Amino acid sequence: MPQYDIFISYRRKDQRRFAANLRDSLDKHFYRPVAFLDQSAILSGTEWKERINEALSQCKLMIVVIGHYMKDHERISGEVDYVVLEVTEALRRNCVVLPVCCDGAGIAELVGLDERLQRLNDFQSCHVDTVDDNGFKKIIEHAETHLENLRVQDFAAGAVDSIASGHRLLGSLKRANAQIGRIAWSPRTPHIICPSYDGTARIWDVLHKDVERTIHLGGERVYSSGWSPCGTVIAIGLHRGGIRLVDRTTFDETSCDGKPDAVYDLSWSPCSMMLAAACGNTIRLWDRDGKELRRSIQHSERYYSVEWSPSGKQLVSTSEAGVVSVWSADDLQINWQQELPAPLWDASWAPDETSIVVGMDSGISTVFDARRGIEVTQLGPFRGKVNSVAFSPDGAILALKSTETFGQLAFFCTKRWSQLCALDSWDGGKWNHRIAFHSVLPLLATIGPPLDASRQSNAVNSAIHVWLLVGQRHLRQIA
């Protein structure tokens, strides 16, 4: 029997068709059979009571479909009401229950059936119109939020390390012995695209610690990746030039126009309509179908990073020559530029676009006023070069990672640019490997050697380390 995360409870004489369509929508959204519905999940000749009990024991979330005919069930005296039984069992197990009230029905339609269901009054219900497809979208959004919160809690319970700051190292996703390139989170689910020097890009289901899909790129080194904000397209940048666009649902591949130089970094515009790339010594833009739109003039040295501003009107890039540049997205003309005395590996915009932070080869991170290009302050020094910087989605926290054998993972309060904590971060690589906050979940991903090889001098950055930011709310209060 498949592992079902969601159990759909309903009255067959009430909302049978709606329940079936809801099951189909949930399975399609999560790319797998995620919702148990008795009319499709139980084969003929199967002991249906046993299957229902098994599904109830597995589920993390119960969706109760409530219509105007919930009370109008026909049963002989003493016969079990299985809707009441299912919901009561879910409440007994402290399962999250999502009452879905259809076409103006209320939760009282169900609560009145049995005094044991009084607790349902404590659950916020979701009201939908069964003839409006937006009703399914609303339910899916609620279900997705509940499931991810529950999975993060489960994952946190198995954390392998914890520190005084409240952050927890949840574990390591290991990739044989191949170096990992620039990772990117899915915008709405706990999945990471992991480019690798072994010529593949893997989609990891982080919470299940499993590879969902392996994309083969002909044995060519894969340097970078980017997940579109809408979640439907993955971009993959290759060492010898070229960008592959992969459909998240069908996994069909297309190539971007032209064959650029080595693609060190990729960044999607906030609207998901354009893709920017740091390609050798140029910055180039494509539309989401892979048609090239424009490119910058050639720079004297390689560009190592590129990132869209949150508004989608500008881009920031860093280069081997130590130059940080802010570009207009309309014409790729430079708005401002500053040259620093060491190669720059990474840059990140503050969510409110007031600041840009860059990571330097000299072990310093510099903060700029994003509008005027004026240096605000410097952070550090740190052990080794600062090869990755990232703001939390709310902008309250800056994370940066320095590399060499004994590097650091440091967190800063952006209100005062004061350091909150710093952790040892063993690193076996010399290239820039992005650290990445998830846009919705309290998760941070970094790259380094596997935990069992982290202190070895020849260790390779072949693992993704996922941190649960359990102290993030507390850190905001400090800020």
C-alpha positions in Angstrom: 0.0 0.0 0.0 1.4 3.4 -0.9 2.4 5.8 1.9 -0.5 8.3 2.0 0.0 11.6 3.8 -3.6 12.8 3.4 -6.8 11.0 4.2 -10.0 12.3 2.6 -13.1 11.6 4.6 -16.5 12.2 3.0 -20.1 11.1 2.8 -20.7 9.1 -0.4 -24.2 10.5 -0.8 -22.9 14.0 -0.3 -19.8 15.1 -2.1 -18.4 12.0 -3.8 -17.5 13.6 -7.1 -15.9 16.6 -5.4 -13.8 14.3 -3.1 -12.6 12.4 -6.2 -11.6 15.5 -8.0 -9.9 16.8 -4.9 -7.8 13.6 -4.7 -6.8 14.0 -8.4 -5.8 17.6 -7.8 -3.7 16.7 -4.7 -1.9 13.9 -6.5 -1.1 16.0 -9.5 0.2 18.9 -7.3 2.5 16.7 -5.2 3.6 14.5 -8.2 2.6 11.3 -6.5 -0.4 9.5 -4.9 -0.5 11.5 -1.7 -4.2 11.4 -0.8 -6.2 8.3 0.3 -9.7 8.0 -1.0 -11.5 4.8 -0.4 -13.3 4.6 -3.8 -10.0 4.5 -5.7 -7.4 3.2 -3.2 -9.2 0.0 -2.2 -9.2 -2.8 -4.8 -12.1 -5.1 -5.2 -11.7 -8.2 -3.0 -9.7 -6.3 -0.4 -10.7 -6.1 3.3 -11.8 -2.5 3.1 -12.0 -1.9 6.9 -8.3 -3.0 7.2 -7.2 -0.7 4.4 -9.0 2.2 5.9 -7.5 1.6 9.3 -4.0 1.3 7.8 -4.5 4.6 5.9 -5.7 6.3 9.0 -2.6 5.1 10.9 -0.3 6.6 8.2 -1.9 9.9 7.5 -0.5 13.2 8.7 -3.5 15.3 7.6 -7.2 14.5 7.3 -9.4 16.5 5.0 -13.1 16.2 5.9 -15.4 17.1 3.1 -18.6 18.6 4.5 -21.7 19.2 2.4 -25.4 20.0 3.1 -26.3 16.3 3.1 -23.7 15.2 5.7 -26.5 14.5 8.2 -28.7 12.8 5.6 -27.2 9.3 5.7 -29.2 6.2 5.8 -28.2 3.5 8.3 -29.9 0.9 10.3 -29.9 1.2 14.1 -26.5 0.3 15.6 -24.6 0.5 12.3 -21.2 2.2 12.4 -21.0 5.7 10.9 -17.6 5.5 9.2 -17.3 9.2 8.7 -17.7 9.7 12.5 -15.3 6.8 13.1 -12.6 8.2 10.8 -12.7 11.7 12.1 -12.8 10.5 15.8 -9.7 8.3 15.2 -7.9 11.2 13.5 -8.7 13.4 16.5 -7.6 10.7 18.9 -4.2 10.5 17.2 -3.9 14.3 17.3 -3.8 14.4 13.5 -4.2 17.8 11.8 -7.8 18.0 10.6 -8.9 20.4 7.8 -12.7 20.7 7.6 -13.7 21.7 4.0 -17.2 23.2 4.0 -18.7 23.0 0.5 -21.3 25.4 -1.0 -22.2 27.2 2.2 -22.4 24.2 4.5 -21.1 24.6 8.0 -19.0 22.5 10.4 -22.1 22.0 12.5 -23.3 19.6 9.8 -20.7 17.2 11.0 -20.2 18.1 14.7 -23.9 17.4 15.4 -23.5 13.8 14.5 -21.6 12.8 17.6 -20.5 14.5 20.8 -17.0 13.1 20.3 -16.6 15.5 17.3 -17.0 18.7 19.4 -13.2 19.2 19.1 -13.7 20.0 15.5 -15.0 23.4 16.6 -11.4 24.2 17.5 -10.2 23.7 13.9 -10.4 26.6 11.3 -12.5 25.4 8.4 -11.9 26.1 4.7 -15.0 27.2 2.7 -15.1 26.5 -1.0 -17.5 26.6 -3.9 -17.5 23.2 -5.6 -18.0 24.6 -9.1 -15.0 26.9 -8.8 -11.6 25.5 -9.5 -10.1 28.0 -7.1 -11.6 26.0 -4.3 -9.1 23.2 -5.1 -6.2 25.7 -5.1 -7.2 27.0 -1.7 -7.4 23.5 -0.2 -4.0 22.5 -1.8 -2.4 25.6 -0.3 -3.6 24.8 3.2 -2.7 21.1 2.8 0.8 21.9 1.5 1.5 24.3 4.4 0.3 21.8 7.0 2.3 18.9 5.5 5.5 20.9 5.2 5.3 22.2 8.8 4.7 18.6 10.0 7.6 17.2 8.0 10.0 19.9 9.3 9.0 19.0 12.8 9.5 15.3 12.1 12.9 16.0 10.4 14.0 18.2 13.3 13.3 15.4 15.8 16.0 13.4 14.0 18.6 16.2 13.9 22.2 15.0 14.2 23.6 18.1 15.9 22.4 21.2 17.6 24.0 24.4 18.8 23.4 27.1 21.3 22.0 29.6 18.7 19.0 27.4 18.3 19.9 26.3 14.7 20.1 22.6 14.1 22.1 20.7 11.5 19.4 18.2 10.3 21.6 16.0 8.2 23.6 15.5 5.0 22.5 14.6 1.5 25.5 12.8 0.1 26.5 12.6 -3.6 29.1 9.8 -4.0 32.5 11.6 -4.4 31.6 14.2 -7.0 31.9 17.9 -6.4 28.6 19.8 -6.2 27.9 23.1 -8.0 25.5 25.9 -7.2 22.3 24.5 -5.6 18.8 26.0 -5.7 15.6 25.4 -3.7 12.2 24.7 -5.1 10.1 27.8 -4.3 7.3 25.9 -2.6 8.4 22.4 -1.6 11.4 21.0 0.3 13.3 19.9 -2.9 16.8 21.0 -4.0 18.3 20.8 -7.5 21.9 19.6 -7.0 24.2 20.1 -10.0 27.3 17.9 -9.9 30.7 17.5 -11.6 29.8 14.0 -12.5 27.6 15.2 -15.3 24.2 15.0 -13.6 21.7 17.2 -11.8 19.7 15.5 -9.0 16.4 16.6 -7.5 16.6 15.8 -3.8 13.5 15.4 -1.6 15.1 16.9 1.5 12.7 15.8 4.2 12.8 12.2 2.9 16.5 12.3 2.2 16.0 10.7 -1.2 16.7 11.4 -4.8 13.5 12.0 -6.7 15.0 12.4 -10.1 18.4 12.2 -11.8 18.9 14.4 -14.9 21.8 13.2 -17.1 23.8 15.8 -19.0 26.0 13.7 -21.1 28.9 13.4 -18.6 29.7 17.1 -18.7 30.4 19.0 -15.5 27.4 20.9 -14.2 28.3 24.2 -12.5 25.0 25.9 -11.7 21.3 25.6 -11.4 18.3 27.8 -10.9 14.6 27.0 -10.0 12.0 29.4 -11.4 10.0 31.3 -8.8 6.8 29.8 -10.3 8.3 26.3 -9.7 7.7 24.9 -13.2 11.1 25.2 -14.8 14.7 24.3 -13.7 17.7 25.8 -15.4 21.0 23.9 -15.5 24.3 25.6 -16.5 27.1 23.5 -18.0 30.9 23.8 -17.8 31.6 23.8 -21.5 28.8 26.3 -22.2 25.1 25.8 -22.7 22.0 26.0 -20.5 19.3 23.3 -20.3 15.7 24.2 -19.3 13.9 21.3 -17.7 10.1 21.1 -17.3 9.4 20.2 -13.6 6.4 18.1 -14.4 7.3 16.3 -17.6 11.1 16.6 -17.4 11.2 17.5 -21.1 14.4 19.4 -21.9 15.2 22.4 -24.2 18.4 24.3 -24.7 18.9 28.1 -24.6 20.0 29.8 -27.8 23.7 29.9 -28.5 26.4 28.2 -26.6 27.8 30.5 -23.9 31.0 30.0 -22.1 31.1 28.1 -18.8 28.0 29.0 -16.9 29.1 29.8 -13.3 25.8 31.1 -12.1 22.1 31.3 -13.0 19.3 33.5 -11.7 15.6 33.7 -12.6 13.7 37.0 -12.6 11.0 37.3 -9.9 8.3 36.9 -12.5 9.9 33.7 -13.9 9.9 35.2 -17.4 13.7 35.8 -17.8 16.8 34.0 -17.0 20.2 35.6 -16.3 23.5 33.8 -16.4 27.2 34.6 -15.6 28.8 33.1 -18.7 32.5 33.4 -18.8 33.2 37.1 -19.2 29.7 38.2 -20.1 26.3 38.5 -18.5 23.5 37.2 -20.7 19.7 37.1 -20.6 17.1 34.7 -22.1 13.4 34.4 -22.0 11.8 31.4 -20.3 11.6 29.6 -23.7 15.4 29.9 -24.2 15.5 32.7 -26.7 18.4 35.0 -26.1 17.4 38.6 -25.4 20.6 40.5 -24.8 24.2 40.3 -23.5 26.7 42.6 -21.8 29.9 43.8 -23.3 32.8 41.4 -22.6 34.6 41.9 -19.3 38.3 41.4 -18.8 37.8 38.5 -16.3 35.2 35.9 -15.5 31.9 36.7 -13.8 31.3 34.4 -10.9 27.8 35.3 -9.8 24.6 37.1 -11.0 21.4 37.8 -9.1 18.1 39.6 -9.9 16.9 42.3 -7.7 13.6 41.5 -5.9 11.8 44.0 -8.1 13.2 42.5 -11.3 14.4 45.8 -12.5 18.2 45.3 -11.9 20.9 42.6 -11.6 24.0 42.5 -9.5 27.2 40.6 -10.7 30.6 39.9 -9.2 33.8 39.0 -11.0 37.2 37.5 -10.7 38.7 41.0 -11.2 37.0 42.2 -7.9 34.3 44.2 -9.6 30.7 44.4 -8.3 28.3 45.8 -10.9 24.6 46.7 -10.8 22.9 46.5 -14.2 19.7 47.7 -15.6 17.6 44.7 -16.7 16.1 46.6 -19.6 19.3 47.2 -21.6 22.2 45.6 -19.5 23.8 49.0 -19.0 25.7 49.5 -15.8 24.0 51.7 -13.2 27.0 51.7 -10.8 30.2 49.7 -10.3 32.8 49.4 -7.7 36.2 47.7 -7.8 37.5 45.9 -4.7 41.1 44.6 -4.0 40.2 40.9 -4.3 38.2 38.5 -6.4 34.4 38.6 -5.6 32.7 35.2 -5.4 29.0 36.0 -4.6 26.5 38.8 -4.1 23.0 38.9 -2.6 20.2 41.6 -2.6 18.4 42.5 0.6 14.7 41.8 0.0 13.9 45.5 0.3 16.6 46.3 -2.2 18.4 48.7 0.2 21.6 46.7 0.5 23.9 44.4 -1.5 26.4 42.2 0.2 29.4 40.6 -1.6 31.8 37.9 -0.5 35.5 38.5 -1.1 38.5 36.3 -1.6 40.3 38.1 1.2 37.9 36.8 3.9 35.9 40.0 4.1 32.2 40.6 3.2 31.3 44.1 2.1 27.9 45.8 2.5 26.9 48.4 -0.1 24.1 50.9 -0.3 22.3 49.3 -3.3 20.9 52.6 -4.7 24.1 54.7 -4.6 26.9 52.1 -4.7 28.5 53.4 -1.5 30.2 51.1 0.9 28.3 50.9 4.2 30.4 48.5 6.3 32.6 45.4 6.2 32.0 42.1 8.0 34.8 39.9 9.1 37.6 38.9 8.7 36.7 35.2 8.4 38.8 32.1 8.0 39.3 31.6 4.3 37.5 33.4 1.4 33.8 34.3 1.7 32.4 32.4 -1.2 28.6 32.5 -0.4 26.3 35.1 1.0 22.5 35.1 1.4 19.7 37.0 3.0 16.8 35.3 4.8 13.5 35.8 3.0 12.4 38.5 5.5 15.7 40.2 5.3 16.3 40.1 9.1 19.3 37.7 8.9 22.4 37.5 6.6 24.2 34.2 6.3 27.6 33.9 4.9 30.0 31.0 4.4 33.8 31.1 4.2 35.9 28.3 2.8 39.2 26.6 3.2 39.8 23.5 5.4 38.3 25.2 8.5 35.8 27.8 7.3 32.9 29.4 9.0 29.1 29.7 8.6 28.1 33.0 10.2 24.8 34.7 10.9 24.3 38.5 11.2 21.5 40.7 12.3 21.0 43.1 9.4 19.5 45.9 11.5 22.9 46.6 13.1 25.1 44.3 11.0 26.1 42.6 14.3 27.2 39.0 14.3 24.7 36.6 16.0 26.7 33.4 15.9 29.4 31.6 13.9 29.8 27.9 13.3 32.8 25.8 12.2 32.1 24.8 8.6 34.6 22.4 7.1 35.0 22.8 3.4 36.9 20.8 0.8 36.4 23.2 -2.2 37.8 26.4 -3.6 34.9 27.4 -5.8 31.8 29.4 -5.0 29.1 27.1 -3.7 25.9 28.9 -2.9 24.2 28.8 0.5 20.5 29.1 0.1 17.5 29.9 2.3 14.2 28.3 1.4 11.6 31.0 0.5 8.9 29.6 2.8 10.3 26.9 5.1 12.8 27.7 7.9 15.6 25.8 6.1 19.1 26.7 5.0 21.2 24.6 2.7 25.0 24.7 2.5 27.6 22.6 0.7 30.5 20.8 2.1 32.2 17.4 2.6 30.1 14.5 4.1 29.9 14.7 7.8 32.1 11.6 8.3 34.8 13.1 6.1 34.6 16.8 7.0 37.9 17.1 8.7 40.0 15.3 6.1 42.3 17.4 4.1 41.4 15.8 0.8 37.6 15.9 1.4 35.4 16.9 -1.5 32.3 19.1 -1.3 30.0 16.2 -2.2 27.2 16.7 0.3 24.4 19.2 1.0 23.9 20.1 4.6 20.5 21.2 5.6 19.9 23.4 8.7 16.7 23.9 10.5 16.5 27.6 11.6 14.6 26.8 14.8 16.0 30.0 16.3 15.1 32.3 13.5 12.0 33.8 15.2 14.2 34.4 18.3 16.9 36.0 16.1 14.3 38.4 14.6 13.3 39.4 18.1 16.9 40.2 18.9 17.2 42.2 15.7 
